[in-house]
Amino acid sequence: MNKKLLILTMALMKNGFSLPKEKSKKIKQILLFVVLALSLLPMAYGIITFLRITYNGLATVGEEGVLLSLGIAISAFVIFFFGLFYTMNTFYFSDDVENLLPLPIKSSHILGAKFIIVTIFEYLTGCLIFLPILIVYGVKSGAGVLYYVYALLIFLTLPVIPIVLDAVLVMIIMRFTNLAKNKDAFRTISAVIAIIFGVGVSTMSQRFVLNQGAGQTQLGNNSLVAITSNIFPASKLGALGLINHGSPSGLVYTGLFIVVSLLGFYLFLLLGNKLYFKGVTGVSVSSSSKKQISSEQLSRKSIRSTVIKSYVLKELRILFRTPAFFINCILMNFIWPIIILIPLFTQPKSRNGIGAIIGLLQKEGITGMVFVAFFGAMLFVSSSNGITATSISREGENVFFNKYIPVSYKTQIMAKVIAGVIMGIVGMLSISIVAVIVLKLPLSLMALICVTSLLAILFSNFVGIIIDLFNPKLHWDNEQKAIKQNLNLLLSMAICVAFGGLTIFAVIKLNLNLIQVVVSLVAVYGLLDSLLYLFLKKIGSKMFSKIEY
Amino acid sequence: MIELSKVSKSFNSAVKAVDNIDLKVNNGEIFGFLGPNGAGKTTTIKMVTGILAPDNGSILIDGLDITKDPLKAKKQFGFVPDSPNMFLRLKGFEYLNFMSDIYDVPTKERKEKIEMLSNRFEMTKALGDQIQSYSHGMRQKIIIMGVLIHNPSVWIMDEPMTGLDPRAAFTLKEMMREHADKGNTVFFSTHVLDVAEKICDRVAVINKGKLLFCGKLGEMKAHFKVQGESLEKIFLDMTEHE
């Protein structure tokens, strides 16, 4: 690798990932990593078991190659999906380009370094999805060393094409936002468009693949490979390379896969030079209207309100107006219903499936299960927005403000919780509307579910803020780092998922009916929420008072 | 009034950032806190405002202990931090209203105050824009306005003149004088000797965490002359660490 490119990549990486200098904080950070890794272990076990069973099933019809081709296609899709956020954050919201431009570095080096950083991020995604598939296939098929060599090469190259697509898409959209006056709003809107466009493209191609596949599933001999890989055309080469690792054609396919990826990267550099720098410069500059506010306007706008209301409003305003916060914390609440809706409108087959689900939901005795499933989902959804799990971290170097104002720490903590709860409720309602309209759940049941799920939302927000109070990530130089590189968000999600899973498991195991489910959920989570509230009131305030930048 | 007695603070227990300081800022005076970068000015101010907890000693603001009775003590003062890059996504008037709510300012009074302050600081056309569109000096002005809006008796300011244009700096100095003349307290840090010389009734000099001098400016000149050094020389010595 070019020396300057390497130096730049390392510098940008260090800037993003450095561990805290103080020993105690370093230990805390490492501890957090360990807890996070441990909490993922049961999931990994589940995934591997699932893959083993799938392999056995496919092997009986001679279609075991589908595991690889599907694996590559799905991994490429997931990498593409997360890549939209990563590329947007790394290329546009990291605010470092204006510091890099005056330096004697080639523009292709800046593009290359940022690309490599996104690729490294995506290796983590690959580890979660693609790696288990590669290993399970390798072990089950008794593959030799050559398979693992090819597998490693393909693993390392896989993210390139999806990221190139992400980057080109994002660059084209961002290029034209410079014309806009209100940069923040336009950055946010263009980010939203990019996400919708990205999700749209991938569902369309999925639909295409599934429609084609429907007629050809009986062919056998890995013929599905060709079809499922249509999502990302080049991924077909990777799958074929791995499946044919025993013959020379495997080498050819793998080689071609790498060549195509390199060509993609070259295309990215070419387009990047044309699009990127014009779009990114001036991103940090914002314009003003310079309009005088009239006395009447001022009277209307300066009305006294309570401290807590004013504080909550301030939190929400900042969340909505900061593009990095909006995309990660606010938009998240509207993404889940869309994800539920997509297969419905794009795949005719799944509509039949929905019919079956609706039928199932109408059955007597299953309402308790529906209830707890929604409750568990709400635990996950409201923790996934990360509003409270990053609420102290987001203050960054300005955390001192919270310490000199005459507002008790308890009030400030509760205001942050309320902001999270409000957005959690918004997320819940958007899912509920979809559930009532599409899944035809009775309105009365949905209302009962929503009221009870408030306890779940409260729980996830209490957990989130406790984790953030314990170890806030205050040292960041651009807003996206406060969220994207904040383990507190992942940890609070892991805890909420674990609680959600346990709750659902307990309800199934105990075979509870609706009334029993409602009563026990209210009792257990009512108690948990009360305990967490007391903890925050007594110890949370002390933790807040000890936070220093 | 601000009273510090035997206040110390150390980070990582090795070096004392502030070492056993006694200081009294009286009502009716503008008090300048002088010293080079890293002398302990900001640490002292952070302890006075409740941002940092002192290791030892006590700090009283208008007789209220900042560690024992923090909320009441915090209501007595308004604080201008050294960096005005706060709440960049709020609009000017939203920030002022937020501060008014935090400090419990009634509707009528806050409107009058916003109008008066924005006229005086020439910010009337900026209030409808987000603070991130402001220049450094304008950000400094909006932060100062946010502090003055609740009419605190004690003003605490960390390098308040930095970034202000000459007219705004003049206005601020004028307002500091008016405030002190009404029997209130103004405590501010600076390393610009000129500013201190023009407006301060008394000054204190801090270096390496220790208080070197506290008194009137005339006394200070005399004090260091006795030790054979000119005022300029003393300040050059202080600032050479920067």
Interface residues (C-beta under 8 A of the other chain):
Chain A: D184 S286 S287 S288 S289 K290 K291 Q292 I293 S295 L298 S299 K301 S302 I303 R304 S305 T306 V307 K309 S310 Y311 L313 K314 R317 I318 R321 T322 E397 N398 F400 F401 K403 Y404 I405 P406 V407 S408 S545 E548
Chain B: K46 T49 G50 I51 L52 A53 P70 L71 K72 K74 K75 F79 P81 S83 N85 M86 F87 R89 L90 F93 E94 L96 N97 F98 S100 D101 I102 Y103 D104 V105 P106 T107 R110 K111 I114 E115 T124 K125 A126 L127 G128 D129 Q130 Q132 S133 Y134
